[in-house]
Amino acid sequence: MSKKTLVDVLAKKNGLSMRDAGAAVDRIIETIQRELKKNQRFSLPGFGTFSVSKRGARTGRNPRTGEAIKIKASKSVRFKAGATLKGGL
């Protein structure tokens, strides 16, 4: 499902304008991003948990040349589905 489709569904099911539904989706996404930056974790009971995963710096290989390269430390977002979501699939 795309963001546009989600906005369409929210607007129709809740009697909202497309603009209001789009703004609601944007606010939810912004809130999740802000909480991940601040607390490294965001949980929606029954749906799942978003968390920040940290990877340390490491040495990798350039597949073309075989040369060793340094890969910087990074962070990424992980999602773990909740029991209700898993049960509904």
C-alpha positions as a Markdown table, in Angstrom:
| # | Residue | x | y | z |
|---|---|---|---|---|
| 1 | Met | 0.0 | 0.0 | 0.0 |
| 2 | Ser | 1.3 | 3.4 | -0.9 |
| 3 | Lys | 1.0 | 6.6 | 1.2 |
| 4 | Lys | -1.5 | 7.9 | -1.2 |
| 5 | Thr | -3.7 | 4.8 | -0.8 |
| 6 | Leu | -3.4 | 5.0 | 2.9 |
| 7 | Val | -4.5 | 8.7 | 2.8 |
| 8 | Asp | -7.5 | 7.7 | 0.6 |
| 9 | Val | -8.6 | 5.0 | 2.9 |
| 10 | Leu | -8.3 | 7.2 | 6.0 |
| 11 | Ala | -10.2 | 10.0 | 4.3 |
| 12 | Lys | -13.1 | 7.8 | 3.2 |
| 13 | Lys | -13.5 | 5.8 | 6.4 |
| 14 | Asn | -13.3 | 8.8 | 8.7 |
| 15 | Gly | -15.1 | 11.4 | 6.7 |
| 16 | Leu | -12.0 | 13.6 | 6.4 |
| 17 | Ser | -10.8 | 15.7 | 3.5 |
| 18 | Met | -7.8 | 14.4 | 1.6 |
| 19 | Arg | -5.7 | 17.3 | 3.0 |
| 20 | Asp | -6.6 | 16.5 | 6.6 |
| 21 | Ala | -6.0 | 12.8 | 6.2 |
| 22 | Gly | -2.6 | 13.5 | 4.5 |
| 23 | Ala | -1.7 | 15.9 | 7.3 |
| 24 | Ala | -2.6 | 13.2 | 9.9 |
| 25 | Val | -0.4 | 10.6 | 8.2 |
| 26 | Asp | 2.5 | 13.1 | 8.0 |
| 27 | Arg | 2.2 | 13.9 | 11.7 |
| 28 | Ile | 2.2 | 10.2 | 12.6 |
| 29 | Ile | 5.4 | 9.7 | 10.6 |
| 30 | Glu | 7.0 | 12.8 | 12.0 |
| 31 | Thr | 6.2 | 11.6 | 15.6 |
| 32 | Ile | 7.7 | 8.2 | 15.0 |
| 33 | Gln | 10.9 | 9.7 | 13.6 |
| 34 | Arg | 11.2 | 12.2 | 16.4 |
| 35 | Glu | 10.7 | 9.5 | 19.1 |
| 36 | Leu | 13.3 | 7.2 | 17.4 |
| 37 | Lys | 15.8 | 10.1 | 17.4 |
| 38 | Lys | 15.1 | 10.9 | 21.1 |
| 39 | Asn | 14.4 | 7.5 | 22.7 |
| 40 | Gln | 15.7 | 5.0 | 20.1 |
| 41 | Arg | 12.4 | 3.1 | 20.4 |
| 42 | Phe | 8.7 | 3.6 | 19.5 |
| 43 | Ser | 6.0 | 1.0 | 20.3 |
| 44 | Leu | 2.4 | 0.7 | 19.2 |
| 45 | Pro | 0.9 | -2.1 | 21.3 |
| 46 | Gly | -0.7 | -4.8 | 19.2 |
| 47 | Phe | 1.0 | -3.5 | 16.0 |
| 48 | Gly | 4.7 | -3.6 | 16.7 |
| 49 | Thr | 7.9 | -1.8 | 17.8 |
| 50 | Phe | 10.3 | 0.4 | 15.8 |
| 51 | Ser | 13.8 | 0.5 | 17.2 |
| 52 | Val | 17.2 | 2.0 | 16.2 |
| 53 | Ser | 19.9 | -0.6 | 15.5 |
| 54 | Lys | 23.5 | 0.5 | 15.6 |
| 55 | Arg | 26.3 | -1.1 | 13.4 |
| 56 | Gly | 29.9 | -0.5 | 14.3 |
| 57 | Ala | 32.5 | 0.6 | 11.9 |
| 58 | Arg | 34.1 | -2.3 | 10.0 |
| 59 | Thr | 36.4 | -3.2 | 7.2 |
| 60 | Gly | 34.8 | -4.5 | 3.9 |
| 61 | Arg | 36.0 | -5.4 | 0.5 |
| 62 | Asn | 35.4 | -3.7 | -2.8 |
| 63 | Pro | 33.8 | -6.6 | -4.8 |
| 64 | Arg | 35.3 | -5.3 | -8.1 |
| 65 | Thr | 38.9 | -4.8 | -7.0 |
| 66 | Gly | 39.1 | -6.8 | -3.8 |
| 67 | Glu | 40.6 | -3.8 | -2.1 |
| 68 | Ala | 39.9 | -3.3 | 1.7 |
| 69 | Ile | 37.7 | -0.3 | 2.4 |
| 70 | Lys | 36.5 | 1.2 | 5.7 |
| 71 | Ile | 32.8 | 1.2 | 6.3 |
| 72 | Lys | 31.5 | 3.9 | 8.7 |
| 73 | Ala | 29.4 | 3.2 | 11.7 |
| 74 | Ser | 25.7 | 3.6 | 10.9 |
| 75 | Lys | 22.2 | 3.4 | 12.4 |
| 76 | Ser | 19.1 | 1.9 | 10.8 |
| 77 | Val | 15.5 | 1.4 | 11.8 |
| 78 | Arg | 14.2 | -2.1 | 12.6 |
| 79 | Phe | 10.6 | -3.2 | 13.0 |
| 80 | Lys | 9.4 | -6.1 | 15.1 |
| 81 | Ala | 5.7 | -7.1 | 14.5 |
| 82 | Gly | 3.5 | -7.4 | 17.6 |
| 83 | Ala | 1.4 | -10.4 | 18.5 |
| 84 | Thr | -1.8 | -9.0 | 17.2 |
| 85 | Leu | -0.3 | -8.1 | 13.8 |
| 86 | Lys | 1.4 | -11.6 | 13.5 |
| 87 | Gly | -1.8 | -13.3 | 14.4 |
| 88 | Gly | -3.8 | -11.4 | 11.8 |
| 89 | Leu | -1.6 | -12.4 | 8.9 |
